[in-house]
Amino acid sequence: MRLAARGGARYAANAPRLFAAAGAQRQQLRDDLALRTAQDVADTLGTMKGVLMKIGQLASYVDDGIAPPARRILGRLQDSVPPMSPELAASVIVAELGDAPERVFREWDPLPIAAASIGQVHRAITADGRAVAVKVQYPGIAEAISADLGNVALIRSLLKMAVPSQDVTSLIEELRERIGEELDYLREAENQRLFAAFFDGHPTASVPKIVDELSTARVITSELAAGARFAEMLTWPQEERDLAAETIYRFTFRSLYELCAFNGDPHPGNYLFEPGGRVTFLDFGLVKHFTPGELDPLIQMIEALCLRDDPEGFRHAMEEAGFLQAGAPIGTEEVIRHMSLFYETVRERGPRTMTSEYSSAVARRYVDFKSPLAAYASIPRAYVIVQRINLGLFSVLGAMSATADWRGISEEIWPFVQAPPSTPLAAAEAPWLASRSGPRPWSASTAARAVGGHVDAVGAGEAAEPP
Amino acid sequence: MTAEGFPGTPLFQRAAAAFAACVPVEPADDGFFGPGSVTWRLHADLSGPVSGLRSLLLQALHPLAMAGVDQHSRWRDDPGDRFATTSAYVLTITYGDRAAARGAAERVRRIHERVNGIDPVTGQPYAAGDPALLIWVHAALVDSGLAAAALYGAALTPAERDRYVAEMTAAAELIGIPAAGYAEGGAPASVAELAAYFEAVRPSLATSRSTADTAAYLLGMPDVEPELAEAWQVLAAAAVTALPGWARAMYGFCDASDGSTGTAPGSAPPAREEVRQVLGVLDAVYLGEPGVLEARQRITVRMRRAGQ
């Protein structure tokens, strides 16, 4: 069949668990349970359940931080959401795009190929012949979740139960804002456009382009990507996995430093893999944008610890950012001992392997509120999600047992170093990087601090263009 | 919270195990109601916990029912077990096949045979198998299902409300209420008959120290962990709000001058949305217990195949 011939079949065959294991009987069950009306959606995902699922999704990046019963409940909750019936999905297309899906698109697959957290993904072919993935939001879900997000008191108690060791005050505002944003597909499409434009022409990192005229507040149409799912990629030879991991790493930190945006969701379901380190990044519902001022302290911390070996400078930067109370009665050595684990992969040059043990240790350290630091440490709101996503990234790379000279790669990316290419993939990336023009987001002082291989080429003070 | 579970976990676990066991995987028949019934829909409604709590508050207002519970049940030693047992009974007669429903009813009737005595408050003799008492308990349950759903659950049409009361006479007969019209000593079979029944029975109702203790216990739930206390308070206020005005007045919840309906005089009734949010969270926790999601899916599939 034509859709399959375009490469979507593999995507469908590897779709997430909701549909993946569907034998005939199980598929029948899902059809029987399908959400058929907006009322079904409200019953299934309203009354806090959609909010709980989103909290669970965010919290799942820190498995160690979430209480086991809460983890179980949140997992079950995701299983409890069936797909929309073909008719209900079609009704959203009619409402958003003005006509039945069979008329809006040249071809429309009424069976979803994947579940998105508040919607589902259908394959289609546009009138002009492009194979696309159409993400359709459950009708009424945005209203239901927005209303539930208003019950701050209840969310606060839930968070206290789900992540007992965390300070929930900064978490709660950030969660509400991020979840609220995720309901808005216009914003998600805008984020995806930003990333797609930035990585356009990149040899290995790819972001499906948005089809503007078929995207609305409740529907996102983007190019259909092909590739292997995470689980399949894990069966590939280690060299392939290392290359894929390098692409994910470059993608993540290039976006952070160049776009001041931390992309989505380092969730295994949001990548499609092809040999040669090629990775397609799928979900942009959860993107955190920073101001250069918010990034600066993070940069200074890295600089102090990894480049200058300046413990007092590191501590000072932590205090500036609000991670650590100024004047806390704790020796700087203690601070470094606690914090250095987070930087272990980038403190020294040379190949290092990310392992699940390491990512778990990082996550445990992150939520270790018994440490002497705990009483004086906190995570300012601007960083609360990013820290968690960062842990999610470690966890993904750990699952891939990825080996690379992470420090070498980081030096290329760190705006205060801008080292020359350190790997073959970096060399392949160079033309793309050179084609990125325009002002860089980081502050002049950061760029001016550039040291190492490329400082001369960059030119102190100018600092706008990479070589 | 402990590693083993959320606050209230034992209660959830028991209720969940009972629920999973009550909904047959391969039913011999559609039971006494069937997947097309209003009863199936209402007994799966989100408002169930409010209905249950309201039902207990209402039932406690009958001195003889209260005396039976006081003298024969140790539910306060283990309220979770009591709630789980009661909800298992209702679920079995609802979703179980006929044999399972009859078996469950038979077990309750045998227990009722031993429950009799003298009410220390009124001096009247009582027997749990007395049809008049059975109708009281039955009517309170049916009325509570409708009242809780009307405020916090699925919208039913007037015709569906009537159908529910009529369908539930099957439950009444199972427990030993005469299979007769309401006028002939059977259970009420319509919303109007249900209202007439409450009008008629009200003179027999009374509060006592036991009633007050029971209400204070149910609404305060000293066994509820602090994390759950706030949520329980919302449910308690919802249950009180769902009570008939006269019952609130008997309990002294209602300050008639300001029309407030909260658990304390002057307190405002909780908003529908807030109650539903708490119920949704409880439901999510419940769904986390083994077998609950599957049992619920079995119900949904059968209801949908029956055209609901």
Interface residues (C-beta under 8 A of the other chain):
Chain A: L29 D32 L33 D43 G46 T47 M48 K49 L52 A67 P68 P69 A70 R72 I73 L74 R76 L77 D79 S80 A147 D148 N151 A153 L154 S157 L158 K160 M161 P164
Chain B: M1 A3 E4 G5 F6 P7 T9 L46 E227 E230 A231 E273 E274 R276 Q277 V278 L279 G280 V281 D283 A284 V285 L287 G288 L293 Q297 T300 V301 R304 R305
